[in-house]
Amino acid sequence: MPTEMKTRRTQSIGVFDSGFGGLSVLKEIVKALPEYDYVYLGDNARAPYGSRSKEVVYEFTKQAVDFLFTHGCDLVVLACNTASAEALRKIQREYLPKKYGPHKRVLGVIVPAIEETVVRTTNGRVGVIATQGTVRSGAFSRELNKASPGIQVFEQACPLLAPLVEAGEHRSKTADLMLARYLTPLLRKRIDTLVLGCTHYGHLEGKIRKIVGQNVAIISEGKIVAKKLQQYLVRHSELEGALARRSKLKFYSTDIGERFDDLGTIFFGAPVVSKKAKLG
Ligand code: DGL
């Protein structure tokens, strides 16, 4: 029996983002669930996704999911709100059943963030900062209203933030200026909760906290997604039972390795050594 268990435990958990943003999620997942193996994929060569059309985001996300499935993952977390908003539902409802069947799963980051937001807000006034694509999709407003009818949601697209993080400018004065510009209108709406609806913004959380002060709750997806994934694995023992427990991490990027490794190491907070991925 133990040998049988060993041979079955071969799978890794896949984590995908358009670029560096998902590392803010992977970092928390690995902290919460260090025993498993992970494969991270950043499509840095084609980031940002936030300014692309829904059709393109769907195509790119499908390619990323295919890549992770063929690299030892039955379970993939889209650690990207834009992909979660614009591609996840179609992938779950159409693509997976048609191409793979029920043993392959793809999860997103928006529902976990929504569940946390509705319990955190006390005045029912919530700000969301996200990419243009995510704001255009209306996913946060729709899902927050479903979870808590009557909640007031103020969404702010921040097209310059993800590119800033991709460029490694997350600690710059420019980041301060951009954040002040995007956050001031939301603060005027008297929000008590702010959702960081783009995983890239997890890397800007310290700066965001300084601007919004201590009275606004910040919903940052890393820890929340990690907790929800843990609960998901408890509920899905058939998936959990196939996961390898060697604490191995593999990183892939569609961009050149050196740049990804240097910035990735800063964002992940531990050494990142990547291989080049070719999608599509
Ligand atoms: N990190 C992604 C998100 O959560 C996408 C940022 C981008 O590529 O524009 O939306």
Residues whose N, C-alpha, C, O or C-beta is under 5 A from the ligand:
A	BS01	DGL	S18 G21 A47 P48 Y49 G50 S51 A79 C80 N81 T82 T131 A162 G197 C198 T199 H200
